Amino acid sequence: MNKPYRVIVWSPSNLGSACIREILRLPDFELVGVLGYSESKNGKDIGTLIGLPPAGVKVTTDKEAIFATPADCVIYTGAPP
């Protein structure tokens, strides 16, 4: 069996939450990071924030921490600039 793709979700809005639900559900993917912009969500488990059991991945507002996270893919789900 191949290793799962390590995925970061950047800016988990409504679309990001849907992506996270699928990443957590599918064995071919592993959620390794979530970059948010809200200080009130910083350090909180993403599973809990989207109404699921804890996922073991905490939201961070630190871009440098996200850049340092080993990943195969980043999904950007924020609003267009």
Secondary structure as GFF3:
##gff-version 3
##sequence-region A 1 81
A	DSSP	beta_strand	5	10	.	.	.	ID=ss1
A	DSSP	alpha_helix	14	25	.	.	.	ID=ss2
A	DSSP	beta_strand	29	35	.	.	.	ID=ss3
A	DSSP	alpha_helix	46	49	.	.	.	ID=ss4
A	DSSP	beta_strand	59	60	.	.	.	ID=ss5
A	DSSP	alpha_helix	63	67	.	.	.	ID=ss6
A	DSSP	beta_strand	73	76	.	.	.	ID=ss7
###
